[in-house]
Structures are given as structure tokens and as C-alpha cells.
Amino acid sequence: MTADPVADAVADAHRREWAFVLAATVRVTRDLDQAEECVQDAYARALATWGTSGIPARPGAWLTTVARRQALDRRRRDSTARRALPLLVTDLIDSDPGPEAAGADEFPDDRLRLVFTCCHPALSQDAQVALALRLLCGLSTAEVARAFLVSEPTMAARLTRAKKKIAAARIPYRVPPRAELPDRVGAVLDVVHLMFTTGHAAPAGPALTRADLTGRSRDLARMLAELLPGPAEVTGLLALILLTDARRASRVDGAGRLVLLADQDRSRWDHAAVAEGTGLVRAALARGRPGRFTLMAAIAAVHDEAATFGATDWAEIVGLYDLLMSSWPSPVVALNRAVAVGFAAGPAAGLAALDELAASPELAGYGYLAAARADFLRRLGRTGPARLAYSEALLLTGNEVEREFLAARLDELGS
């Protein structure tokens, strides 16, 4: 928090309300870039006027009203010039889409419309996920780039191409008919999952987590589970989010310092969420060959069901990671498997598995690889290499809570 209550209120409204405000404004502009500009202007106006007019009781409603009025003004002013431009297709072309219009849709949630628009099959899957993270979550281009392990210029170009393609292809701003949903849901699940992981371990900033993103992803996962009760992966994703987020209260101590899984107070976990998530995992596994979200949820369930860290069945976790690698091989999954190997077979085995990943270009700038190596080296008593690895992890880590933890470990090793 700063000493400026208005700045704090605007920042809080950005974290909590961005998706709602943008999604509602897109229904007016039918143009993603123009909607972003109107919403950004609304936030700038809030920063300039709330100090004298007072912080509204419902900041999101205030911002939505201002952004949509500005969008309508622009639309009337530019109507002639914009007739020749490709715009998003919507059923509400000739009127101001007020709140009453939402009832016309079977699933009246503007955020869901925005997700499915961003996740249209005309776009590559990477572009779908990146665009939805940028627009739905309000993440900066740098934050989205970090989630994808690519450079910021690469991500900026990807986002620009995706927006242009949406406009040129006249992609509709709506939730698809039920018959089309099975073919579209995979990319949407990716969006919700990346949204959750970005909130679960914030790429940068003073807090370990972003509760707005984890809460938003949990809400969207529940919405999708109601929307699509059949596919096992929809159930698996909701289970994964519930089981992982159940540990949130114990991940930092009273002073805000990071607490590793091995040291967490398991009595503070959300055991209702654990029970619900475990039940959902069993339901998803009963539907046949498990997909990646179901397997990740099963791994989370093994962690959550262990009475203590020492009682964790690491062999089962390694086996589940083997299944996950066979169905969805990725550098991050390989990294997590290597860490599990270190707990199942000892730090030397874990370090050897990590060193096999050292040449992976996707992990070259990934701080968690260096941090995992540092931990195993420390456990093996190799102080010098451990210090180098912790120093590397510090250089690659933007989150202040994680940086403080790494710096403390480095201090413990001495000079």
C-alpha cells in the first residue's frame, strides 16, 4: 500500500475489475484495441478525479460506465470512417449493450465471451492463451512473456498479430453454441490454467500470490464445469485449482516470508477444498485415459492427502509425472519430475535429473531450475556451487517474496 488512497483504490480496481470493464466495453466497440484504450482512459480518469469526487462505492461499475460512454462517443464520432474496418461480430451492433442485454445469451458472462473470442481456432493456441491473459487478466506484455518463457518483444508481436487476425477474420464476440464447445474448450482450459499459475506464483511484485487471478481462474473453472459437465479435463482443471489453492494460507508466514511445502502447517490448509478436489479427481480418472490437467490434479491430490511432508508418496508422484511426460512433454514438467526424483531417490539423483535439462533453451531464463539445483547442491553439502546457483536464481527471479527467500538461503551458506 502507498500513502495515496486514490492510487491504492485505482490499483485495486485494476486487479479486481479489469476483465469485467474490458469485456463490457468490447461489446460497444467491437474492436479490442479501441476497447483497451477506452478502459485505460477510464482508469486514468479515475486517478485524476477520485481525489475530489471521492472513491465510488462500486469502482468497477464507475469504470465500466466511463469506459463505455467513451466508447459510444468514439463510435458515433468515427462511425463513418469505421464502416469499412473489420470489427468483431456481435448480436448487439446497433444499440448500446446495457446490462439487460446480457440475458439474451445462454451463458451471460462477458468474461466468458472474451475468453472464447480470444480462443478462436483461427488463432494459434499460443496466441489464444497469450491474448486472453493480456485482455482478460490485464497482465502486462512482460508478465505474459514470462508466463510463456519468451522475450517481451516476441510476445508483443504475437499479441499484435492475434488482434489483427481477430478483426480481419470477423471472429464473433460470443460463447459458441453447445455443438461447437468440445472443439474449443482445450484452449480455454489453457487460458484458465495459465491464469491460475500466474496468480499462484506471481512473476513479479511484493506478494507471493495474486488472489485476484487465482480467484478469477477458480470462478471461470467452475463456470466451465457447469457449462461442460462431460469432458474429464474440465473436471480435472477445477480439481487441480482447488487442490493447489487449498494450501494458500500456509505458503507464507506471519511476516509474509515464503514457507516451503515441507515446512507448511497442514492444519491451515482448506480441507473442504481438498475433499472437493479429491472427489473431482476420482470422477475425472473414472472417465478413461487421463489428460494433463487430470494428471496434475492427481499429483496435487497425493501431496494434499499426505498427513506430513515425510509421508508423501514420492514414488507415486514420479510415476504420475512419467505419465504426464508421455502425454504432454514439456520442459517445466520435466523440471518438476526431476525435483520429485530428488525427493524419491535422494538429492544426488535429483541433481543429475536437473543437470540433464541444463541445455534446454526454454529453461535458460527460468529461475526455478537454478533454485532447484541450488537446493539439491546445498543438501549435498556442495556450498560453492550452491552459492552460484542461488545467485543465478536471484538474477532470474522477479517476485520479491521469492527473492527474499533465495537471499536468506544464500546468507545461510556464508561466504
Buried (B, 14 or more C-beta within 10 A) or exposed (E): EEEEEBBEBBBBBBBBBBBBBBBBBBBBBBBBEBBBBBBBBBBEBBBEEBBEEEBBEEBBBBBBBBBBBBBBEBBEEBEEEBEEEBBBBBEBEEEEBEEEBBEEBEBEBBBBBBBBBBBBBEBBEBBBBBBBBBBBBBBBBBBBBBBBBBEBEEBBEBBEBBBEBBBEBEBBBBBBEEEEBEEBBBBBBBBBBBBBBBBBBBBBEEEBBBBBBBBBBBBBBEBBBEBBEEBBBBBBBBBBBBBBBBBBEBBBEEEEEBBEEEEBEBEBBBEEBBBBBBBBBEBBBEBEEBBBBBBBBBBBBBBBBBEEBEEBBBEBBBBBBEBBBEBEEEBBBBBBBBBBBBBBBBBEBBBBBBEEBEEBEBBEBBBBBBBBBBBBBBBBEBBEBBBBBBBBBBEBBBBBBBBBBBBEBBEEBEE
